[in-house]
């Protein structure tokens, strides 16, 4: 892959992790699995606008390389299990390897929308937003539709509608290209130095990539938002849409996460709260989750490039099985 070893703003992941590991001393511990009030900070740097960014908080999990555990992860290219309260990495396989994130991209799209948008805004869907490549997952919106931004985000996170992601991007930033610029800026602020976004959906582009560790950095930030928490764990949602002719209709979405649909059962004493799925031909099957151990402590787990959906959930269960060890 031509993106391997790419550097963002001249900072490699290996160098960045060395600096980060050296700075981890005191920590601010999350005491409740649903209490995500602690801020996540960006790396010590200046933004493109010149303002100083805050240094990384010590409440982040960090690793410069692999962390072994007695589990089979042979059917996944990259995987990580991050203990949020303990700030330690329980398992890591190729977590800094640059891969395609598919629709896990949408967690960053949601973060930008939640930070920069008004959830009560009425979005008018453009023709461009619903013009997608063949086979792309669609949410059922049509050109000329008017839909509340909040509802659009549910369709994007739960059902993984690529048209919804594109409509969100255009509404927030005027174009998907400008929205991607904002995604990349936010990624740098969060320390996701091996990530580059080209679109809001995760549809394939050779220059659209991330890593398991970068996705952890992004996910741990967005799950601090209560609205996102609700989106990722909602099993079914109905939105009301006003069509271009003034008539109204309902669109019903179901969550694509097999742990929420009941198609997959988590290991004993592990509760899956929610997360984001992702699938493309080149990314293969991907998943990031927020889960809890028997004591209610939160964990983030991510797998990229499992060979297929069945392998993805089997490998994820292997990963989740070590949470209570």
VMD Tcl script that draws the C-alpha trace (Angstrom):
set ca {
  {0.00 0.00 0.00}
  {1.49 3.30 -1.01}
  {0.29 4.97 2.19}
  {2.43 2.84 4.51}
  {4.89 4.85 6.62}
  {3.35 8.12 5.50}
  {4.07 11.01 7.89}
  {1.63 13.75 8.81}
  {3.16 17.21 9.31}
  {6.58 15.56 9.45}
  {5.86 13.56 12.63}
  {6.11 9.78 12.39}
  {3.99 7.53 14.59}
  {7.07 5.90 16.12}
  {8.62 9.23 17.11}
  {5.30 10.56 18.33}
  {4.71 7.50 20.51}
  {8.21 7.74 21.99}
  {7.55 11.32 23.07}
  {4.09 10.42 24.36}
  {5.28 7.45 26.38}
  {7.97 9.56 27.99}
  {5.38 12.09 29.15}
  {2.94 9.73 30.88}
  {3.13 10.27 34.60}
  {0.11 11.26 36.65}
  {-3.27 10.30 35.29}
  {-6.87 11.48 35.50}
  {-8.96 8.31 35.87}
  {-12.49 7.92 34.61}
  {-14.49 6.50 37.50}
  {-17.73 5.75 35.69}
  {-18.15 3.88 32.42}
  {-20.55 6.51 31.18}
  {-18.70 9.52 32.56}
  {-16.74 10.90 29.64}
  {-16.33 14.42 30.97}
  {-12.55 14.22 31.11}
  {-11.11 16.17 28.17}
  {-8.93 14.57 25.51}
  {-6.09 16.80 24.44}
  {-4.09 17.19 21.29}
  {-0.30 16.95 20.94}
  {1.97 19.81 21.94}
  {2.02 21.76 18.71}
  {0.44 24.70 16.97}
  {-2.55 24.43 14.69}
  {-2.65 25.69 11.13}
  {-4.19 28.88 12.50}
  {-1.18 29.35 14.78}
  {-2.85 28.86 18.16}
  {-1.14 26.63 20.70}
  {-2.71 23.23 21.23}
  {-2.89 21.66 24.68}
  {-0.52 18.78 25.51}
  {-1.69 15.20 25.72}
  {-3.42 14.26 28.95}
  {-1.97 11.28 30.78}
  {-5.35 9.51 30.73}
  {-4.63 8.01 27.32}
  {-3.53 4.46 26.60}
  {-0.20 4.42 24.77}
  {1.97 1.79 23.12}
  {4.85 1.96 20.69}
  {4.43 -1.63 19.49}
  {2.65 -4.94 19.88}
  {1.25 -6.16 23.21}
  {0.73 -9.91 23.34}
  {-2.05 -11.95 24.91}
  {-2.97 -15.61 24.68}
  {-5.62 -15.22 21.99}
  {-5.99 -16.06 18.30}
  {-6.01 -12.91 16.19}
  {-4.73 -14.55 13.01}
  {-7.70 -13.50 10.88}
  {-7.31 -9.77 11.58}
  {-4.55 -7.58 10.18}
  {-4.65 -5.13 13.09}
  {-6.33 -5.11 16.50}
  {-6.20 -3.31 19.82}
  {-7.86 -3.45 23.24}
  {-7.60 -0.31 25.36}
  {-8.45 -0.10 29.08}
  {-9.84 3.42 29.48}
  {-9.78 3.63 33.28}
  {-6.46 1.87 33.67}
  {-4.85 3.76 30.77}
  {-3.18 0.57 29.58}
  {-3.17 -1.39 26.35}
  {-4.32 -4.96 26.99}
  {-3.63 -6.16 23.45}
  {-2.02 -4.64 20.38}
  {-1.33 -6.11 16.96}
  {-0.03 -3.75 14.28}
  {-1.92 -0.85 15.89}
  {0.24 1.72 14.05}
  {-0.10 0.04 10.65}
  {-1.78 2.26 8.10}
  {-4.95 0.62 6.77}
  {-8.30 1.59 5.29}
  {-10.90 2.33 8.01}
  {-14.04 2.04 5.85}
  {-17.11 3.35 7.67}
  {-15.37 3.63 11.03}
  {-14.47 6.97 9.42}
  {-17.95 8.10 10.41}
  {-16.94 8.43 14.07}
  {-14.81 11.42 13.03}
  {-17.64 12.75 10.86}
  {-19.91 12.56 13.90}
  {-17.32 14.28 16.10}
  {-17.01 17.24 13.71}
  {-20.79 17.48 13.33}
  {-21.37 17.36 17.09}
  {-18.68 19.96 17.76}
  {-19.42 22.35 14.91}
  {-23.07 21.78 14.00}
  {-26.48 22.46 15.52}
  {-28.38 19.20 15.98}
  {-31.70 21.00 15.44}
  {-30.68 22.37 12.03}
  {-32.82 21.29 9.09}
  {-30.59 19.85 6.35}
  {-31.64 20.02 2.72}
  {-30.20 17.01 0.91}
  {-28.41 17.79 -2.35}
  {-28.31 15.70 -5.51}
  {-24.56 15.34 -4.97}
  {-25.09 13.82 -1.52}
  {-27.14 10.94 -2.88}
  {-24.89 10.31 -5.88}
  {-22.70 7.42 -4.73}
  {-20.75 4.56 -6.22}
  {-22.64 1.36 -7.00}
  {-23.23 -0.83 -3.97}
  {-22.66 1.91 -1.40}
  {-24.86 1.67 1.68}
  {-27.60 4.31 1.56}
  {-29.87 5.63 4.27}
  {-32.93 6.21 2.08}
  {-32.78 10.00 1.84}
  {-33.44 11.66 -1.53}
  {-32.38 14.86 -3.23}
  {-34.53 17.73 -1.98}
  {-35.40 16.02 1.28}
  {-35.33 18.05 4.45}
  {-34.22 16.23 7.59}
  {-33.03 17.33 11.02}
  {-29.26 17.01 11.47}
  {-29.73 14.91 14.61}
  {-31.75 12.34 12.66}
  {-29.24 12.34 9.82}
  {-26.48 11.46 12.28}
  {-28.50 8.52 13.60}
  {-28.84 7.20 10.05}
  {-25.11 7.67 9.53}
  {-23.93 5.97 12.75}
  {-26.56 3.24 13.17}
  {-27.25 2.26 9.56}
  {-23.94 3.58 8.17}
  {-25.60 5.58 5.41}
  {-22.92 7.00 3.12}
  {-25.40 9.47 1.65}
  {-26.16 10.68 5.18}
  {-22.44 11.24 5.85}
  {-22.09 13.23 2.64}
  {-25.17 15.33 3.46}
  {-23.77 16.03 6.95}
  {-20.44 17.13 5.46}
  {-22.03 19.49 2.95}
  {-24.27 21.03 5.59}
  {-21.48 21.62 8.09}
  {-18.70 22.75 5.75}
  {-20.31 23.60 2.42}
  {-18.57 20.75 0.62}
  {-17.23 17.31 1.43}
  {-13.72 18.45 0.48}
  {-13.74 21.25 3.06}
  {-15.27 18.91 5.62}
  {-12.40 16.45 5.05}
  {-9.97 19.30 5.71}
  {-11.66 19.85 9.06}
  {-11.50 16.12 9.79}
  {-7.77 16.09 9.14}
  {-7.19 19.16 11.29}
  {-9.13 17.58 14.16}
  {-7.23 14.34 13.74}
  {-3.94 16.20 14.15}
  {-5.27 17.94 17.26}
  {-6.13 14.55 18.76}
  {-2.71 13.13 17.92}
  {-3.90 10.88 15.10}
  {-0.71 11.50 13.12}
  {-1.04 8.53 10.76}
  {-4.55 9.37 9.59}
  {-5.72 11.14 6.44}
  {-9.34 11.54 5.41}
  {-10.59 12.27 1.89}
  {-14.33 11.91 2.50}
  {-16.87 11.80 5.32}
  {-18.11 8.27 4.71}
  {-15.11 5.97 4.43}
  {-15.86 4.89 0.88}
  {-12.61 3.73 -0.63}
  {-9.87 6.09 -1.69}
  {-6.19 5.13 -1.69}
  {-5.39 8.33 0.20}
  {-8.01 7.74 2.90}
  {-6.44 5.79 5.74}
  {-5.92 5.45 9.48}
  {-4.62 3.05 12.15}
  {-6.14 1.17 15.05}
  {-4.36 3.48 17.48}
  {-5.48 6.66 15.71}
  {-9.06 5.39 15.66}
  {-8.78 4.77 19.40}
  {-7.75 8.41 19.87}
  {-10.72 9.62 17.84}
  {-13.22 7.20 19.37}
  {-12.24 7.96 22.96}
  {-13.02 11.60 22.23}
  {-16.38 11.17 20.52}
  {-17.75 8.75 23.14}
  {-17.49 11.58 25.65}
  {-20.50 13.09 23.87}
  {-23.83 11.88 25.29}
  {-25.62 12.20 21.94}
  {-23.05 9.99 20.26}
  {-23.32 7.49 23.12}
  {-27.03 7.23 22.41}
  {-26.54 6.93 18.64}
  {-24.07 4.08 18.83}
  {-26.19 1.98 21.23}
  {-29.65 2.59 19.72}
  {-30.96 -0.56 18.08}
  {-33.69 0.98 15.93}
  {-34.61 4.56 15.03}
  {-37.32 6.23 12.96}
  {-36.78 9.63 11.33}
  {-39.40 11.87 9.71}
  {-38.36 13.39 6.40}
  {-40.05 16.16 4.41}
  {-39.81 15.45 0.70}
  {-39.20 18.07 -1.99}
  {-42.94 18.12 -2.77}
  {-43.80 18.94 0.86}
  {-45.08 15.49 1.81}
  {-43.64 13.63 4.78}
  {-42.48 10.08 5.15}
  {-40.69 7.97 7.73}
  {-37.36 6.18 7.38}
  {-36.52 3.36 9.76}
  {-32.93 2.39 10.50}
  {-31.52 -0.58 12.39}
  {-28.08 -0.80 13.91}
  {-25.53 -2.71 11.83}
  {-23.63 -3.86 14.95}
  {-24.23 -7.59 15.42}
  {-23.83 -7.33 19.18}
  {-26.83 -4.99 19.25}
  {-28.94 -6.98 16.80}
  {-28.37 -10.17 18.78}
  {-26.59 -11.95 15.93}
  {-23.43 -12.15 18.06}
  {-23.17 -12.68 21.80}
  {-20.30 -11.13 23.76}
  {-18.16 -13.27 26.08}
  {-19.46 -13.90 29.61}
  {-19.39 -10.84 31.89}
  {-18.68 -8.47 28.99}
  {-21.30 -5.93 27.92}
  {-21.02 -4.28 24.52}
  {-22.38 -0.74 24.73}
  {-22.07 0.15 21.04}
  {-19.64 1.16 18.35}
  {-19.20 1.49 14.60}
  {-18.93 -1.07 11.83}
  {-17.11 -0.70 8.53}
  {-16.84 -2.74 5.35}
  {-15.40 -2.17 1.90}
  {-13.76 -4.54 -0.56}
  {-10.26 -3.29 0.24}
  {-10.77 -2.50 3.93}
  {-12.57 -5.83 4.39}
  {-14.44 -6.09 7.72}
  {-13.77 -3.56 10.51}
  {-15.28 -2.76 13.90}
  {-14.67 -0.48 16.87}
  {-16.53 -0.96 20.15}
  {-17.09 0.45 23.61}
  {-17.56 -2.41 26.07}
  {-17.63 -2.94 29.85}
  {-16.06 -5.54 32.09}
  {-17.81 -7.25 35.00}
  {-17.22 -4.21 37.22}
  {-18.53 -1.71 34.69}
  {-15.12 -0.41 33.60}
  {-14.97 0.80 29.97}
  {-12.78 -0.61 27.20}
  {-12.31 0.33 23.56}
  {-11.62 -2.49 21.11}
  {-10.90 -2.12 17.42}
  {-10.22 -4.56 14.60}
  {-9.23 -3.59 11.07}
  {-9.11 -5.85 8.02}
  {-10.67 -9.06 9.21}
  {-11.18 -11.35 6.24}
  {-14.99 -11.34 6.46}
  {-17.87 -10.56 8.80}
  {-17.90 -13.94 10.53}
  {-14.16 -13.74 11.16}
  {-14.55 -10.17 12.41}
  {-16.98 -11.05 15.18}
  {-15.14 -14.25 16.09}
  {-11.89 -12.31 16.41}
  {-13.61 -9.52 18.34}
  {-14.95 -12.04 20.83}
  {-11.41 -13.37 21.26}
  {-10.29 -9.82 22.00}
  {-13.13 -9.12 24.42}
  {-12.51 -12.42 26.22}
  {-9.39 -11.04 27.92}
  {-11.15 -8.02 29.42}
  {-11.92 -9.76 32.71}
  {-8.60 -11.64 32.95}
}
mol new
graphics top color blue
foreach p $ca { graphics top sphere $p radius 0.5 }
foreach p [lrange $ca 0 end-1] q [lrange $ca 1 end] { graphics top cylinder $p $q radius 0.2 }
display resetview
